Amino acid sequence: MKERFWFVYYWLMIGYLVLFLCILINTTLNVKDEYHDEKSWSSSNLERKLRTSIYFNFLGFSNFYCSQLEGYGPDTIGVYFSDDKINRCKAGEVRLVRDMYIKNYYALVVVFLMTLIRFIFIGKHIWQRP
């Protein structure tokens, strides 16, 4: 019975880590930083629910509309916005620039704690199968 528990525990831990990496890779590949309209980026509802519920909403997105540049003068525009965003907007091809960043690493801390618990109780590392 004890071996079954640690077998299931190990595969839950590995599954959690693999799903985390899949969500991160999928979002990184699907989020483009330049858009012609706002509706060109979307993620699936399942991915969004997973990311916000069991993965502690670890990804953040910031939107920058090129129309925001019009409110600033030429001398103060470089202080508030990066040169990369300014150049993309001045080219006239883009209305929206979206950046993705990692807000927290709680999901990786969960995997580390699960590995630590497993190591304390049965003496096996994450790379040792059950």
Residue pairs with C-beta under 8 A, 6 or more apart in sequence:
3 130
6 118
6 121
6 122
6 130
7 130
9 114
9 118
10 118
10 129
10 130
11 130
12 114
13 111
13 114
13 115
13 118
13 126
14 126
16 54
16 107
16 110
16 111
16 114
17 111
19 50
20 55
20 107
20 108
20 111
23 47
23 50
23 51
23 55
24 59
26 43
26 47
27 43
27 47
27 51
27 59
27 100
28 100
30 41
30 43
31 41
31 61
31 98
31 100
32 40
32 41
32 98
33 97
33 98
33 99
34 88
34 93
34 94
34 96
34 97
35 41
35 94
35 95
35 96
35 97
35 98
36 93
36 94
36 95
37 95
37 96
38 95
38 96
41 98
43 51
51 57
51 58
51 59
55 106
55 107
56 104
56 106
56 107
57 103
57 104
58 102
58 103
58 104
58 105
58 106
58 107
59 100
59 101
59 102
59 103
60 100
60 101
60 102
60 103
61 98
61 99
61 100
61 101
62 98
62 99
62 101
63 96
63 97
63 98
64 81
64 85
64 96
64 97
64 98
64 99
65 95
65 96
66 88
66 89
66 94
66 95
66 96
66 97
67 95
68 81
69 77
69 81
69 86
69 89
69 90
72 80
72 81
77 86
78 86
85 97
88 94
88 97
89 97
111 126
115 125
115 126
118 124
118 126
119 125
124 130
